[in-house]
């Protein structure tokens, strides 16, 4: 059988699913710092699926994946729900929400930067 290289964090039951379908695999347990780094990558991976969903059920499933990873990040980094709620309120006060549905085409360079990663 052809091997596919994944090199990514997976959920706990994925090895059993692969084995049940007759496949072989190699996994290793990540060290704490590696795990934290991979969790942060995983949230991006899971979120990247959202724009391509085709149904409400798929959207809910993919959003659940994102929330599961966020919950694990909260657990590992010992971030409380109240800390997140406060940060959410602070962000809203500083930046606003999305109710106006604004789409930025361009702006003059004032030094403002978004959170988006740039491919330099």
Secondary structure, DSSP 8 states (H G I E B T S, - for coil): -------S---TTHHHHHHHTT---------HHHHHHHHHHHHHHHHTTGGG--SHHHHHHHHHHHHHHHHHHHHHHT--HHHHHHHHHHHHHHH--STT---------SS---S-----
